[in-house]
């Protein structure tokens, strides 16, 4: 089975619980096709760079999927039908990365104080 990172953006006017229910429904679709959702991560309500279907914000959800390609095809077919989904993107990857929020925390802890870096630049 292949590894996929799947990101979807849901409409701003649905609740976070409805987005979680949508992600759970997608998980059952993948498991029904013989795959497994390794991680489900809700990124929250974020602003969009441009309007999509008259929406300025969207709920972002990331799914790490370990599944055959037919499961991803069925998942994307279901998302095309769903009116609550603004956009989605599925990318095949070699290995799953760490959580983006965890990466940001690690980067902040690795950086030295600003006064030290200013002295090093001169």
Beta strands, then each sheet from edge to edge (+ up, - down):
strand 1: 2-11
strand 2: 36-52
strand 3: 55-67
strand 4: 85-93
sheet 1: 2+ 3- 1+ 4-
end
